[in-house]
């Protein structure tokens, strides 16, 4: 091996490994810091008053005749589908669709991931000049297919029990392939087979713990891309300087002339390299933002792509010893993954274009992690068939942040996201993205409101939504904003299109009193004035039982179906 080739091998194996590890560690710290600042910025802007032309909470409805309370009495209906048979569930087409589509997406990613694994296996065997024997090929493909399991857990709603079952099935598959391999190769040991799996998956799996950690998952891949580019620059500049004698002497002379020691010089080279390449990293992030805004990427595809590309890069580094060109095998395998995935989603899109309902999600902001749990359950299912709109709040600020919103914050342009006038509200309504991304998922549109603009924004969104889900867990007389929302929903939205969620933390008597009062005060032009009876759907949701998730999905699907029938 010549000197040039040896230096290249060292750079691609040792230095690149260090770059990935350092980037992952710094990404975790930077993401936590930036998300904390982002949440504070959202809260601070929400508390401001815009002094706009829509500060009066007049509501969306036009002036009405003198008010007379409705003669009917509201009936509180608890949503419970345990008593419904399979035929009733089957008739709810939207419910069937949102339960099925996450698994369709998971199946597409599984096929694309298997193709990725087969490509990496072929590269390993060809670079090592080993025969492509069927059992050997299948076992290595099984080892390289580990990210398929991780992807399924990200895309589909899998319970903890289901995750263990999936892992057991994957493990049993590997054992089934190992038994005939060990029988045919006396020199082969179980330890050697286990080493092949750990060699392919241990390092990238540990890296994923950093940028796929739930608290930073929304922005972790973006920060990781930036950090990888910056870390590469820091390492590359120091490496080039150390290998170029004339450049090294010039840098040393300059450092001595200004009184800087050798250690400080090395740190300065790393810092300069990081800053220079960080500019390139920002260009890469801006390109990702443009691709996202042009719907070439989705928030989920960014995460999944980052995961598979990480596995491709790490697993191809070991092939450099067989030739530098084999370093591209990970990129080729990733390209195969993207092509097959795109073909699969294009087939699914071509099979039908059913109406995409819009869901308005309201909640008590003080719920914290419970809001995130409900959002995750609803989002994974609903976003495969329709969009979600919500008013931004501190509880989900770091969970629902989208790439362009996060980059606007980092670039100091957060203020332009807030609604500060009637013109801005009209513009945001017109700009709502109601079409699916390339992977079939719909987007979440957050409306950032000041203290004096959220009420009219709520009225507009409620009037234009097909279904409304309001989370009233922890609701009490201290939640004045939620009281206004209940009253406005009764005025604007037919009650059969609204689902209210509660649990033991809800002041249920106060909730019922608030709804009864809202019913007595509905405006003359409210669509609920024309109904013979009032049924209010109440759903108990603690988040601890799969049955509750099914009830929730069925309830909002029924609400969306009511909207379709009414049009």
Residue pairs with C-beta under 8 A, 6 or more apart in sequence:
1 9
5 324
7 243
8 320
8 324
9 320
9 321
9 324
11 239
12 317
12 320
12 324
12 327
13 317
13 318
13 320
13 321
15 235
15 239
16 313
16 317
17 203
17 314
17 317
18 235
19 228
19 231
19 232
19 235
20 203
20 207
20 228
20 310
20 313
20 314
21 207
22 227
22 231
23 224
23 227
23 228
23 230
23 231
24 207
24 210
24 211
24 224
24 227
25 210
26 227
26 231
27 210
27 211
27 216
27 220
27 223
27 224
27 227
28 210
28 211
28 213
28 216
28 220
30 223
30 227
31 211
31 216
31 219
31 220
31 223
32 215
32 216
34 219
34 223
34 406
34 409
34 410
35 215
35 216
35 218
35 219
35 398
35 401
37 409
38 397
38 398
38 401
38 406
38 409
39 394
39 397
39 398
41 409
41 414
42 392
42 393
42 394
42 397
42 414
42 448
43 394
43 397
45 414
45 415
45 418
45 448
45 450
46 392
46 393
46 394
46 448
46 449
46 450
46 451
46 454
47 450
47 451
48 450
48 451
49 55
49 450
49 451
49 452
50 418
50 419
50 420
50 421
50 450
50 452
50 453
51 452
52 420
52 421
52 422
52 450
52 452
52 453
53 421
53 422
54 421
54 422
54 425
54 452
54 453
54 456
55 452
55 453
57 455
57 456
57 484
58 456
59 455
59 456
59 459
59 488
59 491
59 492
59 523
60 456
60 459
60 460
60 462
60 463
60 492
61 459
61 491
61 492
61 523
61 525
61 526
62 525
64 523
64 524
64 525
65 524
66 524
67 521
67 523
67 524
68 524
69 520
69 521
70 519
70 520
70 522
70 528
70 529
70 534
72 531
72 532
72 533
72 534
73 534
74 515
74 516
74 519
74 534
74 535
74 536
75 533
75 534
75 535
75 536
76 512
76 515
76 535
76 536
76 538
77 535
77 536
77 537
77 538
78 537
78 538
78 539
78 540
79 499
79 537
79 538
79 539
79 551
79 554
79 555
80 551
81 88
81 89
81 550
81 551
81 554
81 555
82 547
82 551
84 554
89 95
89 96
89 554
90 96
92 554
92 557
92 558
92 561
93 354
93 561
94 357
94 385
94 557
94 560
94 561
95 553
95 554
95 557
95 558
97 354
97 384
97 385
98 381
98 382
98 384
98 385
98 553
98 557
99 381
99 553
101 381
101 384
101 385
101 440
102 155
102 156
102 157
102 380
102 381
102 384
103 156
104 348
104 384
104 440
105 155
105 156
105 345
105 384
105 439
105 440
105 441
106 151
106 152
106 155
106 156
108 341
108 344
108 345
108 348
109 148
109 151
109 152
109 155
109 304
109 341
110 148
110 151
110 152
111 340
111 344
112 336
112 337
112 338
112 340
112 341
112 344
113 145
113 147
113 148
113 151
113 308
113 337
114 141
114 145
114 148
115 336
115 337
115 340
116 144
116 145
116 147
116 308
116 311
116 312
116 333
116 334
116 336
116 337
117 141
117 142
117 143
117 144
117 145
117 148
117 333
118 137
118 141
118 144
119 329
119 332
119 333
119 336
120 144
120 200
120 312
120 315
120 316
120 329
120 330
120 333
121 137
121 140
121 141
121 144
122 132
122 137
123 316
123 319
123 326
123 329
123 332
123 333
124 130
124 140
124 319
124 329
125 131
125 132
125 136
125 137
125 140
126 132
127 319
127 322
127 323
127 326
127 329
128 322
130 136
135 177
135 180
135 181
135 184
136 181
138 177
139 174
139 177
139 178
139 181
139 193
139 196
140 196
142 170
142 173
142 174
142 177
143 174
143 196
143 197
143 200
143 201
144 200
144 311
144 315
146 170
146 197
146 200
146 201
146 205
147 201
147 204
147 307
147 308
147 311
149 166
149 167
149 170
150 205
150 208
150 307
151 304
151 307
151 308
152 158
152 166
153 163
153 166
154 212
154 300
154 303
154 304
155 300
155 304
155 380
156 380
157 377
157 380
157 381
157 549
158 166
159 546
174 197
178 190
178 193
181 188
181 193
182 188
182 189
182 190
182 193
199 318
200 311
200 315
201 311
203 314
204 310
204 311
204 314
204 315
207 310
207 314
208 307
208 310
210 220
210 224
211 217
211 220
211 221
211 223
211 224
211 306
212 220
212 303
212 307
213 220
215 398
216 223
217 303
218 299
218 398
218 399
218 400
218 401
218 406
219 401
219 403
219 406
220 303
221 302
221 303
221 305
221 306
222 285
222 288
222 302
222 403
222 406
222 407
224 306
225 281
225 284
225 285
225 288
225 306
226 278
226 281
226 282
226 284
226 285
227 281
228 281
229 277
229 278
229 280
229 281
229 284
230 274
230 275
230 277
230 278
230 281
231 274
232 277
233 273
233 274
233 275
233 276
233 277
233 278
233 280
234 269
234 270
234 271
234 273
234 274
234 277
235 270
235 273
236 273
236 277
237 269
237 270
237 272
237 273
237 276
238 266
238 269
238 270
238 273
240 247
241 247
241 248
241 251
241 269
242 248
251 265
251 269
252 262
252 265
255 261
255 262
255 264
255 265
255 268
260 268
285 407
286 407
288 297
288 302
288 403
289 403
289 404
289 407
291 297
292 298
292 299
292 302
292 402
292 403
292 404
293 404
295 433
295 435
295 437
295 438
296 438
297 305
297 403
297 437
297 438
298 437
298 438
298 439
298 441
298 443
299 402
299 403
299 443
300 439
300 441
301 437
301 438
301 439
302 403
305 334
305 338
308 334
308 337
309 330
309 334
311 330
312 329
312 330
312 331
312 333
312 334
313 330
313 331
314 330
315 330
316 326
316 327
316 328
316 329
316 330
316 331
316 333
317 327
319 326
319 327
319 329
320 326
320 327
341 439
342 438
345 438
345 439
345 440
348 440
349 436
349 440
354 385
355 564
356 385
356 386
356 387
356 434
356 435
356 436
356 442
357 385
357 386
357 466
357 467
357 560
357 563
357 564
358 386
358 387
358 388
358 389
358 434
358 464
358 465
358 466
358 467
359 378
359 382
359 386
359 387
359 388
359 389
359 465
359 466
359 467
359 468
359 469
359 556
359 560
360 388
360 389
360 390
360 461
360 462
360 465
360 467
360 468
360 469
361 375
361 378
361 388
361 389
361 390
361 469
361 471
362 390
362 391
362 458
362 468
362 469
362 470
362 471
362 482
362 485
363 371
363 374
363 393
363 395
363 470
363 471
363 473
364 371
364 471
364 472
364 473
364 474
364 475
364 479
364 482
365 371
365 393
365 394
365 395
365 481
366 395
366 474
366 479
367 374
367 395
367 471
367 473
367 474
368 395
370 473
370 474
370 543
371 393
371 395
371 396
371 471
372 395
372 396
372 399
373 543
374 471
374 501
374 541
374 543
375 396
375 399
375 400
376 399
377 543
377 549
377 552
378 388
378 469
378 552
378 553
378 556
379 388
379 444
381 553
382 388
382 442
382 553
382 556
383 441
383 442
383 443
383 444
384 440
384 441
384 442
385 442
386 442
386 466
386 560
387 432
387 433
387 434
387 442
387 443
387 444
387 445
388 442
388 443
388 444
388 445
389 432
389 444
389 445
389 446
389 447
389 461
389 465
390 396
390 400
390 444
390 445
390 446
390 447
391 446
391 447
391 449
391 454
391 457
391 458
391 461
392 400
392 446
392 447
392 448
392 449
400 444
400 446
402 443
402 444
402 446
405 417
405 446
408 414
408 416
408 417
417 448
418 424
418 448
418 449
418 450
418 453
419 425
419 428
419 447
419 448
419 449
419 450
419 453
419 457
420 450
420 453
422 456
425 453
425 456
425 457
425 460
428 447
429 460
429 464
432 445
433 442
433 443
433 445
434 442
435 442
436 442
437 443
447 454
447 457
447 461
449 457
454 481
455 484
455 488
458 484
458 485
458 488
459 488
459 492
462 468
462 488
462 489
462 492
462 493
463 492
463 493
465 493
465 497
466 497
466 559
466 560
466 563
466 564
467 497
467 498
467 499
467 556
467 559
467 560
467 562
467 563
468 489
468 493
468 497
468 498
468 499
468 559
469 498
469 499
469 501
469 556
469 559
470 482
470 485
470 486
470 489
470 498
470 499
470 500
470 501
471 501
471 541
472 482
472 500
472 501
472 502
472 506
472 511
473 501
473 502
473 503
473 505
473 506
473 541
474 505
474 506
475 482
475 502
475 506
475 507
475 510
475 511
476 506
476 507
476 510
477 483
477 507
477 510
483 514
486 514
486 515
486 518
487 518
487 521
489 498
489 518
490 515
490 518
490 519
490 521
490 522
490 526
490 528
491 522
491 523
491 526
491 528
492 526
492 527
493 527
494 527
494 528
494 531
494 562
494 563
494 566
495 528
495 531
495 534
495 535
495 536
495 537
496 535
496 537
496 559
496 562
497 559
497 560
497 562
497 563
497 566
498 536
498 537
498 559
499 537
499 539
499 552
499 555
499 556
499 559
500 511
500 536
500 537
500 538
500 539
501 539
501 540
501 541
501 552
502 508
502 511
502 538
502 539
502 540
502 541
503 540
503 541
503 542
504 542
515 536
519 528
519 534
522 528
522 529
523 529
528 534
537 555
537 559
539 548
539 551
539 552
539 555
540 548
541 548
541 551
541 552
542 548
